[in-house]
């Protein structure tokens, strides 16, 4: 696990200053690689790489990067891990390839020389971002892993292409343009992140997961990237294979268990201390159980506890750890400890990213890094095995809407939207006064507005977006702005929404499966994997996710739906496997999402921070935001009428990011 930067240029002045530029850029991501650093350049070709190394495998200088291939044709920088490198090494050695060291980087290079770049990629099992220069073809190839576990940002200006593992490295260059892409703001306010391939900056893209980008000339516009692995095609192929499969449920479970054992065993290889993040949920418990069976000594496990009982899972995690016999560590943090992370988020993420679970994830990574350099986690279980409640809720909502006559549905939806959410809350308060408070539904107005938007949507699947949205209508915050003439006028002018595109396609998939696929293509990479990458690498911790091994994902799509969602319960197959090692009573309980009580903190310890960001002086820097709407949302949060405050949190993170990075429009 590491970080890299690079430049491809035709500008004479930039060729002469390549070394200085690369060192300056790489210094900004030294947290990703505190153990070693290096640069390489070919000034005549206008190409150079910079690297920061977190040493995991082959701690000797033979693992140093940038690394040339034995023939000298290729030079590589590589961030990540190739878990099946031993198997690939054996195949290459049997064909006559010799190796100098034990690193997986050297195996990638040998594969490129033996098989070619494109043919090597499907053989790699791992998480990776790669930049490789081909001296013979004079081409630069940028590559990102299948699911987007490792980041890769690319900026382009005439005669200058720069790329890096984090945006801050690009921003360190004096020629970098900090112009914001205002068209991405509606999607950010809905989803709490900027969807790939866009970024918050106009001239920067995120290389899409499973894609490669081949560059020959820095003067030309960036070409379209090419998919070498595609989640959507995998899903369609899996459903097709399911139709002709003759496997029993028991056989599916056995095969899934074998794949998880392989994925876990491969991820336990490390030349530095290794442990696991144990949240108390099903997914991390399943991974730790398999680790403990494969280990020769107790696995080190880490759980973080909070003073808010509603999100504290230490009791469950400690019970699982004791049952499995791990070497467990728990640390409790106060509200003040958690709130202290908030000012760090804009620099940690480099672009607005408003998932509140960034905070606990950062804290548990800091805890684990005290003892270990590598940690396994349970990420991916909800996304791959239908663990989110919204899949079933969305399916039911869409089915009911679809069964309602169009005219009646439209009129009813408009009626629900005719009154504001606060008005509906007031009506509900009066009508439900005789009902005990513990049994009254919360956020009635917000829920009715989501139903109204679903009912009036021209495409029924559009309703799923409302289930995921922080701001149901981000244009209420943007359209009245002072910079309206530079922004799109409405939702029809927004960049294509990948969430809606995936939901509308794939007729062979069920409604719930299309929701899950949509999350795998968007939310997984742009939110969850970005979160774990930035928070872990901020402290030099490598986190590995066996449930997101591509072989597991591919097999999961071939499994019958009832092995994922059954009798009102998601992740059925994972539960069945875990029960073999952990008593069901230890993990079968209501789901507790690993997040923060945002509303309580905004009105408590973060009140001063919030009011400072919402002050006239602060908002003057962002004239495209409507202060009236922000202040009204702040009043709703204080009155307890805005859910957990995620909409306001998204806006506050945007304002805090703007203050930190001082971009332009």
C-alpha positions as CSV (number, residue, x, y, z in Angstrom):
1,X,0.0,0.0,0.0
2,X,1.5,3.3,-1.1
3,X,0.8,6.4,-3.0
4,X,2.2,7.8,-6.3
5,X,2.2,10.9,-8.5
6,X,3.2,11.5,-12.1
7,X,3.6,13.9,-14.9
8,X,3.4,13.6,-18.7
9,X,4.3,16.9,-20.4
10,X,5.4,18.4,-23.7
11,X,6.2,21.8,-22.1
12,X,9.9,22.4,-22.2
13,X,9.9,24.3,-18.8
14,X,8.1,21.4,-17.1
15,X,10.5,18.8,-18.6
16,X,13.4,20.7,-17.0
17,X,11.7,20.8,-13.6
18,X,10.3,17.3,-13.5
19,X,12.3,16.1,-10.5
20,X,11.4,19.1,-8.4
21,X,7.7,18.9,-9.3
22,X,7.5,15.2,-8.5
23,X,9.2,15.6,-5.1
24,X,6.8,18.5,-4.2
25,X,3.7,16.5,-5.2
26,X,4.8,13.3,-3.5
27,X,5.6,15.1,-0.3
28,X,1.9,15.9,0.2
29,X,1.0,12.2,0.4
30,X,3.9,11.0,2.6
31,X,1.2,9.7,5.0
32,X,0.4,7.0,2.4
33,X,4.0,5.9,2.4
34,X,6.1,6.8,5.4
35,X,8.8,4.1,4.9
36,X,10.4,4.9,1.6
37,X,10.3,7.3,-1.4
38,X,11.6,7.7,-4.8
39,X,11.4,9.4,-8.2
40,X,12.1,8.5,-11.8
41,X,12.0,10.6,-14.9
42,X,12.8,10.5,-18.6
43,X,13.0,14.2,-19.4
44,X,13.3,13.7,-23.1
45,X,10.0,11.8,-23.1
46,X,8.5,14.3,-20.7
47,X,7.5,11.6,-18.2
48,X,8.2,11.2,-14.5
49,X,6.9,9.3,-11.5
50,X,7.1,10.0,-7.8
51,X,6.4,7.4,-5.1
52,X,5.8,7.0,-1.3
53,X,6.1,3.5,0.0
54,X,4.3,1.8,2.9
55,X,6.4,-1.4,3.1
56,X,4.2,-4.5,3.4
57,X,5.8,-7.3,1.3
58,X,9.6,-7.6,0.8
59,X,10.8,-4.9,3.1
60,X,14.2,-4.8,1.4
61,X,15.3,-2.3,-1.2
62,X,14.3,-4.8,-3.8
63,X,10.7,-3.6,-3.3
64,X,11.7,0.0,-4.0
65,X,9.6,2.0,-6.5
66,X,9.5,3.4,-9.1
67,X,10.6,0.0,-10.4
68,X,11.9,-0.9,-13.9
69,X,11.2,-4.2,-15.6
70,X,14.2,-6.6,-16.2
71,X,14.3,-5.6,-19.8
72,X,14.0,-1.9,-19.1
73,X,10.9,-1.6,-21.3
74,X,8.5,-0.8,-18.5
75,X,8.7,1.4,-15.5
76,X,5.9,1.2,-12.9
77,X,4.5,2.8,-9.8
78,X,1.9,0.7,-8.1
79,X,-0.4,1.4,-5.1
80,X,-2.1,-1.7,-3.6
81,X,-1.6,-5.4,-3.2
82,X,-1.8,-8.4,-5.6
83,X,-3.0,-11.2,-3.4
84,X,-2.3,-14.0,-5.8
85,X,1.2,-12.9,-6.6
86,X,2.7,-16.2,-5.5
87,X,0.6,-18.2,-7.9
88,X,1.5,-15.8,-10.8
89,X,5.2,-15.9,-9.8
90,X,5.2,-19.7,-10.1
91,X,3.6,-19.6,-13.5
92,X,6.1,-17.0,-14.7
93,X,9.0,-18.9,-13.3
94,X,7.9,-22.1,-15.0
95,X,8.0,-20.2,-18.2
96,X,11.6,-19.1,-17.6
97,X,11.2,-15.7,-15.8
98,X,13.8,-14.9,-13.1
99,X,13.1,-12.6,-10.2
100,X,15.4,-10.5,-8.0
101,X,13.1,-10.0,-5.0
102,X,9.8,-11.1,-3.4
103,X,7.5,-8.1,-4.1
104,X,4.2,-8.3,-6.0
105,X,5.3,-5.2,-7.9
106,X,8.0,-7.2,-9.6
107,X,5.4,-9.9,-10.5
108,X,3.2,-7.3,-12.2
109,X,6.1,-6.1,-14.3
110,X,7.1,-9.6,-15.3
111,X,3.5,-10.3,-16.3
112,X,3.5,-7.2,-18.5
113,X,6.6,-8.4,-20.2
114,X,5.4,-12.0,-20.6
115,X,1.7,-11.4,-21.5
116,X,1.3,-7.7,-22.2
117,X,-0.5,-5.1,-20.1
118,X,-4.1,-5.8,-21.2
119,X,-3.7,-9.6,-20.9
120,X,-2.2,-9.4,-17.4
121,X,-4.9,-7.4,-15.7
122,X,-7.6,-10.2,-15.6
123,X,-5.0,-12.4,-13.9
124,X,-4.5,-10.0,-11.0
125,X,-6.5,-10.6,-7.8
126,X,-6.1,-7.6,-5.6
127,X,-6.6,-3.9,-5.1
128,X,-4.5,-1.6,-7.1
129,X,-3.9,1.6,-9.0
130,X,-1.1,1.4,-11.5
131,X,0.9,3.8,-13.7
132,X,3.2,2.2,-16.2
133,X,5.4,3.8,-18.9
134,X,6.2,1.7,-22.0
135,X,9.5,2.9,-23.3
136,X,9.2,1.1,-26.6
137,X,5.7,2.3,-27.5
138,X,6.2,5.6,-25.6
139,X,2.8,5.3,-24.0
140,X,1.6,5.9,-20.4
141,X,-1.1,3.5,-19.1
142,X,-3.1,4.3,-16.0
143,X,-5.1,1.4,-14.5
144,X,-7.6,1.1,-11.7
145,X,-8.8,-2.1,-10.0
146,X,-12.1,-3.7,-10.6
147,X,-14.2,-2.3,-7.8
148,X,-12.3,1.0,-7.2
149,X,-10.6,0.2,-4.0
150,X,-7.6,2.3,-4.8
151,X,-8.0,5.9,-6.1
152,X,-6.5,7.5,-9.2
153,X,-7.0,11.1,-10.1
154,X,-6.0,12.6,-13.5
155,X,-5.8,16.3,-14.5
156,X,-5.3,17.7,-17.9
157,X,-4.3,21.0,-19.4
158,X,-2.7,21.7,-22.8
159,X,0.7,20.0,-22.8
160,X,0.4,18.8,-19.2
161,X,-1.2,15.6,-17.7
162,X,-0.7,15.0,-14.0
163,X,-2.0,12.0,-12.0
164,X,-1.9,11.0,-8.3
165,X,-3.4,8.9,-5.6
166,X,-4.9,11.9,-3.9
167,X,-6.2,15.3,-5.1
168,X,-3.9,17.2,-2.7
169,X,-0.9,16.1,-4.7
170,X,-2.3,17.6,-7.9
171,X,-3.3,20.8,-6.0
172,X,0.4,21.2,-4.9
173,X,1.4,21.9,-8.4
174,X,1.5,25.6,-9.3
175,X,0.0,24.9,-12.8
176,X,-3.0,23.1,-11.3
177,X,-6.4,24.7,-11.9
178,X,-8.7,24.8,-8.9
179,X,-11.8,25.7,-10.9
180,X,-14.8,23.9,-9.4
181,X,-17.2,22.0,-11.6
182,X,-20.5,23.5,-10.4
183,X,-22.5,20.9,-12.4
184,X,-21.4,18.2,-9.9
185,X,-22.9,20.0,-6.9
186,X,-26.5,18.6,-7.3
187,X,-25.2,15.0,-7.3
188,X,-22.9,15.8,-4.3
189,X,-25.8,17.2,-2.3
190,X,-27.9,14.2,-3.1
191,X,-25.4,11.4,-2.5
192,X,-22.8,13.0,-0.1
193,X,-20.0,12.5,-2.6
194,X,-19.0,13.5,-6.2
195,X,-19.7,10.6,-8.5
196,X,-16.9,9.2,-10.7
197,X,-15.6,9.8,-13.3
198,X,-16.1,13.5,-12.4
199,X,-14.4,15.2,-9.5
200,X,-15.0,18.5,-7.7
201,X,-12.6,20.2,-10.2
202,X,-13.5,20.9,-13.8
203,X,-10.1,19.6,-15.2
204,X,-9.8,16.5,-13.1
205,X,-11.3,13.0,-13.5
206,X,-11.4,10.0,-11.3
207,X,-10.4,7.0,-13.4
208,X,-13.4,4.7,-13.2
209,X,-13.1,1.4,-11.5
210,X,-12.1,-1.5,-13.8
211,X,-10.8,1.0,-16.4
212,X,-7.5,1.8,-18.0
213,X,-6.4,5.0,-19.8
214,X,-3.7,5.0,-22.4
215,X,-1.9,8.3,-23.1
216,X,0.5,9.0,-26.0
217,X,0.4,12.8,-26.3
218,X,-0.1,15.3,-23.5
219,X,-1.2,17.9,-26.0
220,X,-4.3,16.0,-27.1
221,X,-7.5,15.9,-25.1
222,X,-7.8,13.0,-22.7
223,X,-9.1,10.0,-24.6
224,X,-12.0,7.9,-23.2
225,X,-10.9,5.2,-20.8
226,X,-11.5,1.6,-21.6
227,X,-13.2,-1.0,-19.3
228,X,-11.2,-4.1,-18.7
229,X,-13.7,-5.4,-16.1
230,X,-17.3,-4.2,-15.7
231,X,-19.6,-4.8,-12.8
232,X,-22.7,-4.5,-14.9
233,X,-21.5,-7.2,-17.3
234,X,-20.6,-9.4,-14.3
235,X,-24.1,-9.0,-12.9
236,X,-25.8,-9.9,-16.2
237,X,-23.5,-12.9,-16.7
238,X,-24.1,-14.1,-13.2
239,X,-27.9,-13.9,-13.5
240,X,-27.6,-15.8,-16.8
241,X,-25.4,-18.5,-15.2
242,X,-27.9,-18.8,-12.4
243,X,-30.6,-19.9,-14.8
244,X,-28.8,-23.0,-16.0
245,X,-27.0,-23.9,-12.7
246,X,-27.8,-27.2,-11.0
247,X,-26.4,-26.4,-7.6
248,X,-28.2,-26.9,-4.3
249,X,-28.3,-24.2,-1.7
250,X,-25.8,-26.2,0.4
251,X,-23.4,-26.4,-2.6
252,X,-23.7,-22.6,-3.1
253,X,-22.8,-22.1,0.6
254,X,-19.8,-24.5,0.4
255,X,-18.4,-22.8,-2.6
256,X,-18.9,-19.4,-1.1
257,X,-17.1,-20.5,2.0
258,X,-14.2,-21.8,-0.1
259,X,-13.9,-18.5,-1.9
260,X,-14.0,-16.5,1.3
261,X,-11.3,-18.8,2.8
262,X,-9.1,-18.2,-0.2
263,X,-9.7,-14.4,-0.2
264,X,-9.0,-14.2,3.6
265,X,-5.9,-16.4,3.5
266,X,-4.4,-14.4,0.7
267,X,-5.0,-11.2,2.5
268,X,-3.3,-12.4,5.7
269,X,0.1,-12.5,3.9
270,X,2.2,-9.7,5.3
271,X,5.7,-9.0,6.4
272,X,4.5,-6.5,9.0
273,X,2.0,-6.9,11.9
274,X,-1.6,-7.7,10.9
275,X,-5.0,-7.5,12.6
276,X,-8.7,-6.9,11.9
277,X,-11.4,-4.3,12.4
278,X,-14.2,-5.8,14.4
279,X,-17.4,-3.7,14.5
280,X,-19.7,-6.2,16.1
281,X,-21.7,-6.8,12.9
282,X,-22.1,-9.9,10.8
283,X,-19.6,-9.0,8.1
284,X,-16.5,-8.3,10.2
285,X,-17.3,-11.2,12.6
286,X,-17.4,-13.6,9.6
287,X,-14.0,-12.4,8.4
288,X,-12.4,-12.6,11.9
289,X,-13.8,-16.1,12.4
290,X,-12.2,-17.3,9.2
291,X,-8.9,-15.4,10.0
292,X,-8.8,-17.1,13.4
293,X,-9.2,-20.6,11.9
294,X,-6.4,-19.9,9.5
295,X,-4.0,-18.2,12.0
296,X,-1.5,-19.9,14.2
297,X,-1.9,-17.4,17.0
298,X,-4.7,-15.2,18.2
299,X,-5.7,-12.5,15.7
300,X,-5.5,-8.9,16.9
301,X,-8.9,-7.3,16.7
302,X,-10.0,-3.7,17.3
303,X,-13.2,-2.1,18.2
304,X,-14.0,1.5,19.0
305,X,-16.7,2.4,21.6
306,X,-18.7,5.6,21.9
307,X,-20.5,7.3,24.7
308,X,-23.7,7.3,22.6
309,X,-25.4,4.1,23.4
310,X,-27.3,4.0,20.1
311,X,-24.2,3.5,18.1
312,X,-22.0,1.6,20.6
313,X,-21.3,-2.0,19.6
314,X,-18.5,-2.8,22.0
315,X,-20.4,-5.4,23.9
316,X,-21.3,-7.4,20.8
317,X,-17.8,-7.1,19.4
318,X,-16.2,-8.2,22.7
319,X,-18.5,-11.2,23.0
320,X,-17.6,-12.3,19.5
321,X,-13.9,-11.7,20.1
322,X,-14.0,-13.7,23.4
323,X,-15.8,-16.6,21.7
324,X,-13.3,-16.7,18.8
325,X,-10.3,-16.3,21.1
326,X,-8.8,-13.2,19.5
327,X,-6.4,-10.7,21.1
328,X,-9.0,-8.0,21.4
329,X,-8.6,-4.2,22.0
330,X,-11.4,-1.8,22.7
331,X,-11.0,1.9,23.2
332,X,-13.8,4.2,24.1
333,X,-13.9,7.7,22.7
334,X,-15.9,10.7,23.9
335,X,-17.9,13.0,21.9
336,X,-15.0,15.5,22.1
337,X,-12.7,12.9,20.6
338,X,-15.0,12.3,17.7
339,X,-15.7,16.0,17.1
340,X,-12.0,16.7,17.0
341,X,-11.9,14.7,13.7
342,X,-14.4,17.0,11.9
343,X,-11.9,19.9,11.1
344,X,-9.6,17.3,9.6
345,X,-12.1,15.9,7.0
346,X,-11.7,18.5,4.2
347,X,-7.9,17.9,4.0
348,X,-8.2,14.2,4.5
349,X,-10.6,13.8,1.6
350,X,-9.5,16.7,-0.7
351,X,-13.0,17.0,-2.2
352,X,-16.3,17.3,-0.4
353,X,-17.3,13.9,1.1
354,X,-20.1,14.0,3.6
355,X,-20.6,10.4,4.8
356,X,-20.8,10.9,8.6
357,X,-19.3,7.4,9.2
358,X,-16.0,9.0,8.0
359,X,-15.5,10.0,11.7
360,X,-15.7,6.6,13.4
361,X,-13.8,4.9,10.6
362,X,-11.0,7.4,11.0
363,X,-11.0,6.7,14.8
364,X,-10.9,2.9,14.5
365,X,-8.1,3.1,12.0
366,X,-6.0,5.2,14.4
367,X,-6.6,2.7,17.1
368,X,-5.5,-0.2,15.0
369,X,-2.4,1.6,13.7
370,X,-1.0,1.7,17.2
371,X,-0.1,-2.0,16.8
372,X,-0.5,-3.1,13.2
373,X,0.2,-1.9,9.7
374,X,-2.4,-4.1,7.9
375,X,-6.0,-4.8,9.0
376,X,-8.7,-6.9,7.4
377,X,-12.3,-5.6,7.5
378,X,-15.8,-6.7,6.6
379,X,-16.6,-4.0,4.0
380,X,-18.8,-5.2,1.1
381,X,-21.2,-7.5,2.8
382,X,-24.2,-5.2,2.6
383,X,-23.4,-4.2,-1.0
384,X,-22.8,-7.7,-2.4
385,X,-25.2,-9.7,-0.3
386,X,-28.2,-7.4,-0.1
387,X,-27.7,-6.1,3.5
388,X,-29.3,-2.7,3.1
389,X,-33.0,-2.4,4.2
390,X,-33.5,0.1,1.4
391,X,-33.5,-2.7,-1.2
392,X,-36.7,-4.3,0.3
393,X,-38.2,-0.9,1.1
394,X,-37.5,0.4,-2.4
395,X,-38.9,-2.8,-4.0
396,X,-42.2,-2.5,-2.0
397,X,-42.6,1.2,-2.7
398,X,-42.0,0.8,-6.4
399,X,-44.4,-2.1,-6.7
400,X,-47.1,-0.2,-5.0
401,X,-46.6,2.9,-7.1
402,X,-46.5,0.8,-10.3
403,X,-49.8,-0.9,-9.4
404,X,-51.6,2.5,-8.9
405,X,-53.3,4.1,-12.0
406,X,-51.1,6.8,-13.5
407,X,-53.6,9.7,-13.1
408,X,-54.4,8.8,-9.5
409,X,-50.7,8.3,-8.7
410,X,-49.7,11.7,-10.2
411,X,-52.5,13.6,-8.5
412,X,-51.8,12.0,-5.1
413,X,-48.1,12.7,-5.4
414,X,-48.7,16.3,-6.3
415,X,-51.0,16.6,-3.3
416,X,-48.3,15.3,-1.0
417,X,-45.8,17.8,-2.4
418,X,-48.2,20.7,-2.2
419,X,-47.6,21.1,1.5
420,X,-44.2,21.6,3.0
421,X,-42.6,18.9,5.1
422,X,-42.9,21.1,8.2
423,X,-46.6,21.5,7.5
424,X,-47.1,17.8,7.3
425,X,-45.2,17.4,10.5
426,X,-47.5,19.8,12.3
427,X,-50.6,18.1,10.9
428,X,-49.2,14.7,12.1
429,X,-48.5,16.1,15.5
430,X,-52.1,17.1,15.9
431,X,-53.7,14.0,14.4
432,X,-51.4,11.6,16.3
433,X,-51.6,13.4,19.6
434,X,-53.5,10.4,21.3
435,X,-50.8,8.0,20.2
436,X,-47.9,7.4,22.7
437,X,-44.8,9.2,21.6
438,X,-42.8,6.0,21.4
439,X,-45.1,4.6,18.8
440,X,-45.5,7.8,16.6
441,X,-43.7,7.8,13.2
442,X,-40.9,10.2,13.0
443,X,-40.2,12.7,10.1
444,X,-43.6,12.3,8.6
445,X,-43.2,15.2,6.3
446,X,-39.9,14.1,4.9
447,X,-41.3,10.6,4.3
448,X,-44.4,11.9,2.6
449,X,-42.3,14.0,0.3
450,X,-40.2,11.0,-0.7
451,X,-43.4,9.1,-1.5
452,X,-44.7,12.1,-3.4
453,X,-41.6,12.3,-5.5
454,X,-41.7,8.6,-6.2
455,X,-45.4,8.9,-7.2
456,X,-44.8,11.8,-9.6
457,X,-41.5,10.4,-11.1
458,X,-41.7,9.7,-14.8
459,X,-39.6,6.6,-14.2
460,X,-40.7,4.4,-11.3
461,X,-37.1,3.3,-10.5
462,X,-36.3,7.0,-9.9
463,X,-37.8,6.6,-6.5
464,X,-34.8,4.7,-5.3
465,X,-32.8,7.8,-5.7
466,X,-35.0,9.5,-3.1
467,X,-34.2,6.8,-0.6
468,X,-30.5,7.6,-0.9
469,X,-30.8,11.3,-1.2
470,X,-29.7,13.7,1.6
471,X,-31.2,16.7,-0.3
472,X,-34.4,15.5,-2.0
473,X,-34.2,18.5,-4.3
474,X,-30.7,20.0,-4.3
475,X,-31.9,22.7,-6.7
476,X,-33.7,24.4,-3.9
477,X,-30.3,25.2,-2.5
478,X,-28.7,26.1,-5.8
479,X,-31.1,27.5,-8.3
480,X,-31.6,30.9,-6.7
481,X,-27.8,31.5,-6.5
482,X,-26.0,34.6,-7.6
483,X,-24.1,32.5,-10.1
484,X,-27.1,30.9,-11.7
485,X,-26.1,31.9,-15.2
486,X,-23.0,29.7,-14.9
487,X,-24.9,26.6,-13.6
488,X,-27.4,24.2,-15.1
489,X,-31.0,25.3,-14.8
490,X,-32.5,22.1,-13.5
491,X,-32.3,18.4,-13.1
492,X,-32.7,17.7,-16.8
493,X,-29.4,19.6,-17.5
494,X,-27.4,17.7,-14.9
495,X,-24.6,15.4,-16.0
496,X,-25.9,11.8,-16.6
497,X,-26.8,10.2,-13.3
498,X,-25.2,6.7,-13.2
499,X,-27.6,5.6,-10.4
500,X,-30.6,6.2,-12.7
501,X,-28.9,4.7,-15.7
502,X,-28.2,1.4,-14.0
503,X,-31.6,1.2,-12.4
504,X,-33.2,1.7,-15.9
505,X,-31.1,-1.1,-17.5
506,X,-30.7,-4.8,-16.9
507,X,-34.2,-6.2,-17.3
508,X,-33.0,-9.7,-16.4
509,X,-32.4,-8.4,-12.8
510,X,-35.0,-8.0,-10.2
511,X,-35.9,-4.6,-8.8
512,X,-33.9,-5.2,-5.7
513,X,-30.9,-6.6,-7.7
514,X,-30.9,-3.4,-9.8
515,X,-30.7,-1.4,-6.7
516,X,-27.8,-3.5,-5.4
517,X,-26.0,-3.2,-8.7
518,X,-26.5,0.5,-8.8
519,X,-24.9,0.7,-5.3
520,X,-22.0,-1.5,-6.4
521,X,-21.3,0.8,-9.4
522,X,-21.6,4.1,-7.6
523,X,-22.0,4.2,-3.8
524,X,-19.5,1.4,-3.1
525,X,-16.5,3.0,-4.9
526,X,-17.3,6.7,-4.5
527,X,-18.4,6.6,-0.9
528,X,-17.5,3.5,1.0
529,X,-14.2,2.6,-0.6
530,X,-13.1,6.3,-0.7
531,X,-13.9,6.5,3.0
532,X,-11.8,3.5,4.0
533,X,-8.9,4.5,1.7
534,X,-8.6,8.1,2.9
535,X,-9.1,7.4,6.6
536,X,-6.8,4.4,6.8
537,X,-4.0,5.8,4.6
538,X,-4.1,9.1,6.6
539,X,-2.4,7.1,9.4
540,X,-0.5,4.7,7.1
541,X,-2.7,1.7,7.7
542,X,-3.5,-0.8,4.9
543,X,-7.1,-2.2,5.1
544,X,-8.1,-5.2,3.1
545,X,-11.6,-6.4,2.4
546,X,-12.0,-10.2,1.6
547,X,-15.8,-9.8,0.9
548,X,-14.9,-7.6,-2.0
549,X,-12.5,-10.1,-3.7
550,X,-13.7,-10.0,-7.3
551,X,-14.1,-13.8,-7.3
552,X,-16.5,-13.5,-4.4
553,X,-18.4,-10.7,-6.1
554,X,-18.7,-12.7,-9.4
555,X,-19.9,-15.8,-7.5
556,X,-22.4,-13.8,-5.5
557,X,-24.1,-12.6,-8.7
558,X,-24.6,-16.2,-9.7
559,X,-26.2,-17.1,-6.4
560,X,-30.1,-17.3,-6.3
561,X,-31.7,-14.2,-4.8
562,X,-33.1,-16.1,-1.8
563,X,-29.5,-16.9,-0.6
564,X,-29.0,-13.1,-0.2
565,X,-32.4,-11.9,0.9
566,X,-34.7,-14.4,2.5
567,X,-37.7,-14.2,4.8
568,X,-37.3,-10.5,5.4
569,X,-33.5,-10.8,6.2
570,X,-30.6,-9.7,4.1
571,X,-27.1,-11.4,3.9
572,X,-28.7,-14.8,4.4
573,X,-25.7,-16.7,3.1
574,X,-23.3,-14.8,5.3
575,X,-25.4,-15.4,8.3
576,X,-25.5,-19.2,7.5
577,X,-21.7,-19.3,7.2
578,X,-21.1,-17.3,10.4
579,X,-23.4,-19.5,12.4
580,X,-21.0,-22.3,12.0
581,X,-18.4,-20.4,14.1
582,X,-20.4,-18.0,16.2
583,X,-23.7,-18.6,18.0
584,X,-26.6,-16.9,16.2
585,X,-27.6,-15.1,19.4
586,X,-24.3,-13.1,19.3
587,X,-25.0,-11.5,15.9
588,X,-28.7,-11.8,15.2
589,X,-30.0,-8.5,16.4
590,X,-31.3,-5.2,14.9
591,X,-28.8,-3.5,12.6
592,X,-26.9,-0.6,14.1
593,X,-25.4,1.6,11.4
594,X,-21.9,2.6,12.1
595,X,-22.4,6.4,11.9
596,X,-22.6,9.5,14.1
597,X,-25.5,11.2,15.7
598,X,-25.1,14.2,13.4
599,X,-28.1,16.2,14.5
600,X,-27.2,16.0,18.2
601,X,-23.7,17.1,17.6
602,X,-24.6,19.9,15.3
603,X,-26.8,21.3,18.0
604,X,-24.3,20.4,20.7
605,X,-20.5,20.4,20.4
606,X,-20.5,21.5,16.8
607,X,-22.9,24.4,17.2
608,X,-20.2,27.1,17.1
609,X,-18.5,25.4,14.1
610,X,-21.9,25.2,12.3
611,X,-22.9,28.8,13.0
612,X,-19.4,30.0,11.9
613,X,-19.7,28.2,8.6
614,X,-23.3,29.5,8.1
615,X,-22.2,33.1,8.9
616,X,-22.6,35.8,6.1
617,X,-18.9,36.2,5.8
618,X,-18.4,32.5,5.3
619,X,-21.2,32.0,2.8
620,X,-20.0,35.1,0.8
621,X,-17.3,32.8,-0.6
622,X,-19.9,30.5,-2.1
623,X,-22.5,32.8,-3.8
624,X,-24.1,29.8,-5.6
625,X,-25.6,28.6,-2.3
626,X,-28.9,30.1,-1.1
627,X,-28.4,31.4,2.5
628,X,-32.1,31.4,3.2
629,X,-32.5,27.7,2.5
630,X,-29.4,26.9,4.6
631,X,-30.6,28.8,7.5
632,X,-34.1,27.3,7.3
633,X,-32.5,23.8,7.2
634,X,-30.5,24.8,10.3
635,X,-33.7,25.8,12.1
636,X,-35.3,22.5,11.1
637,X,-32.3,20.6,12.5
638,X,-32.4,22.5,15.8
639,X,-36.1,21.7,16.1
640,X,-35.6,18.0,15.3
641,X,-37.5,18.2,12.0
642,X,-34.7,17.3,9.7
643,X,-33.9,13.6,10.4
644,X,-30.3,13.1,11.4
645,X,-29.2,16.3,9.7
646,X,-27.5,14.7,6.7
647,X,-28.7,17.4,4.3
648,X,-27.2,20.2,6.4
649,X,-24.1,18.1,7.0
650,X,-23.5,17.8,3.3
651,X,-23.7,21.6,2.9
652,X,-21.5,22.2,5.8
653,X,-18.8,19.8,4.5
654,X,-18.9,21.7,1.2
655,X,-18.5,25.0,2.9
656,X,-15.7,23.6,5.1
657,X,-13.9,22.2,2.1
658,X,-14.2,25.5,0.2
659,X,-12.6,27.3,3.2
660,X,-9.8,24.8,3.3
661,X,-8.9,24.6,-0.4
662,X,-10.0,28.1,-1.6
663,X,-11.0,27.0,-5.1
664,X,-12.3,29.2,-7.9
665,X,-15.4,29.2,-10.2
